[in-house]
C-alpha cells in the first residue's frame, strides 16, 4: 500500500517536472502543462493512475487554499468597495451568458430542462485557470484582472442557488421548509462563529504558537484552520471555496496575515498543480472517441458564444479596449463548478448520463483550449495592438497650461496630482491608450501622443509653458525629447527624473534645471526609518540621511568629469567611502557626548 502511494507520487511529480517546464518554455503556460501531464498518466494515457476521483477531491483543496489566500489580501473595507463589480458585473455576466447559452440550445431543439442546466453550468468559468493565469502574468491589478476576479467571486456564490435549483427542475422539492430554516440558522451560526473566532481567538492562538519558535507548528495551525473552515462549510451546505474566501477576508486584518500567506503558499501551488493534473486525468476521452466531431464542435461553440457575449459586455465592465479580447478569451472556458452542477443534475435525473458526460468533456476541452487561445492572442493579436497604438494619430490639444508633463506613469502621476491639488493647470502627454482611457475616467486631462515629437509639444503649448516635466520611462526617449526641446526652446525650465547614474549624467550634459533620481529619496527615507527602528533618535537618523545625501551628491559631481576613466572613478569612490565613514564616526561621537552631557545635567 505504502509503495503504491509512493509510486503514484513519483508518477505525478515526474509528469509535472517533465511537461510543465516544457509547456512554459514553449509559451503555453504552466496550466496547460499540468493538464497535459494529467492526461498522459491518466486512464486514457499511460494508465499509470486509476483512482482519478479521489485525486480530484483531494486536489480541490488547492482551489480552496487559493481563495483563502486571496481573501487574506482583501480587508472587509476593500471587499465592500468591490460590491458594484462583484454583484453588478458578476450578476450580469451569469444572467446574460446563462440566458444566451440556454437560448442557443433551445434553438437547436434541446429539451428545455437540459438547456437551462447546461446554460447555468457553462456560464461559470474556471476560478483556478483564470486566477493562476492572471498570477502567472502578473495581471491581477489590471482592469481585466480586477473584473475577472469580481465575476469569479460572484460565480462561486451563484453556484449554490444553481445546485439548489436542479431538483426543482426535476419536480422534486430540494428541501422541506423546516430543513431550509435549519440550513439558514446553521449558515448564520457558522458565519457568526467565524467572525468571533477570527476576532477573538485566532490572533491569541497564533501569538502563543509564535512564541514557541517552531515554524512547523505555525504551518500546522494554518492548515488546521483552513481544514476546519472547510468542514464547517460542508456541514452547513455552503460552497467550500466561498466559505474559505469569506474566512480569509475575516482574517485579513490579522497581525499574522503575512505569516499565514507565506506558510500556505507552497501547499497552494502544489495542490493547484495536482488539481489541473486531476482535470486532465478525469477527461473521458471515450466520449471524444465516440463523437470525434460533435464534442470539439460544442467546445468551440461554447468558447465562441461565451467569448462573444463577454467581449460585448466588457465595455460595461470598464475594461480598456486593448484588454477586452484578452478578457473574453480568459473567461470563455467552462469551470470546475460546472462539474458539480452537472453531477447534481445527473443525480436528479435532469441530465441523462451520456449528456452529462459529453458536457463534462466539453468543459474539459474548453479548459485545455484556454492557454492555447491566450498564446495565440499573445502571438497574433497583441503585436497588432501595439502597432495600432504607435500608428494612432495624436489627440488634438486645445488647452494651454503652465506645466506640461511628458509621461504619466507612477512617477508622473504623483507630480500631476500634487500640482492639480494646488490648482496649477497641467497638460499631460502619454503614449498608452489604455492608461489614458482609465485616467480620463478619474477626471484627468490626459492626451495621447508621442511626447518626443516637437510638433506635438508645440500643439500642446510648449511655447507658452513655464516648465516641462520629463517623466518618460524610456531613457533614450527622454534624452531625445530634451534634445528637441533644448534646440527649439533653450531657456525653458526642464525638470526630469533620472533612472540611474548614467542617465543623471546625461541629463546634466543637457543642462536640465532640476534632476531627481526616482528611487534615491525614497530609499534614503526608508534607510532613516531603519536607523530609528534600530534605536537611533529621530533627529540623529534624519541627520545621518542628510549627511549621506549631501555626500552622495558631492561624489556624483566629483565623478562627473571622469565618467570614461574607470581607474579614477574607483579611486574617487574609495576615497569618498572613507570620508563618509569618518564623518559618521565623528557624528556618532558628537551625539554620544551630547547624550552624556544631557544625563549629567539631569
BELSULFEN-V328874 format. One line per field, one symbol per residue. phi: phi as a letter, one per 30 degrees, with the letter a starting at -180 (. if undefined). psi: psi as a letter, one per 20 degrees, with the letter a starting at -180 (. if undefined). A space follows every 10 residues. Layout:
BEGIN
phi: ???
psi: ???
END
This chain:
BEGIN
phi: .ddddddddd deddddddcd ddddddidjd eddddddddd cdeccdhdbc dddddddddd dddddddddd dddcdedddd dcdddddddd dddddddedd dddddddcid eddddddddd ddddcdeddd ddddddchce ddeddddddd dddddddddd dddddedddd icddaddddd dddddddddd dddddddddc cddddddddd ddicdddddd dddeddddde ddddddiced dddddddddd cdcddceddd dddceddedd ddeddddddd dddddddddd bdcddedddd dddddddddd dddddddice edcddedddd cdddbddded ddddddddid cdeddddddd ddddddddde eddddddddc ceeddddddd ddddddccbb bdbcccjbdd dddddddddd dchcdbcccb ccdddddddd dcjdccbdld dddddddddd jddcdcaccc bddddddddd ddddddddbd cddccbccda dddeddddec hddbbbddcd dddddddddd edddjddedd dddddddddd dddddeddde dceccddddd dddddddddd dddddddddd dddddddddd dd
psi: gghgghgghh gggggghghg hggghjjiqh ghggghgghg iahjdikhph mhgggghghi hggghghghg hhioqhgghh hjhghghfgg gggggggggg gghgghhjjq qggggggggg giiprogggg hhggghiljh irghgggggg ghghghghhg hghhhghhhi kpphqrgghg hggggggggg ghggggghhh ggghghgghh hhjohhhggg hggggggggg hghhhikqpg ggghgghggh jhjqijghgg ghhighgggg hgghghhhgh hipnihghgh mhhgghgggh hggggggggh ghihhhjkpq hiiggggghh jirrrhihgg ghghhghjkh pqhhgghghg hggghhhhhg hghhghghhh gghhghghgh ipqqqppkqo qipppoolbh ghgggggggh hjlppppppq johggghghh hjjqnqqpqo iiohhhhhhi khhiqhqpoo kpgpgghhhg ghggghhhmh ippppqqpha ghhghhhghj lpgpppphig gghghhghhg gghjiqqghh ghgggggggg hghghghhhg ikhinhghgg ghggghgggg ghghgggggg hgghhghggh h.
END
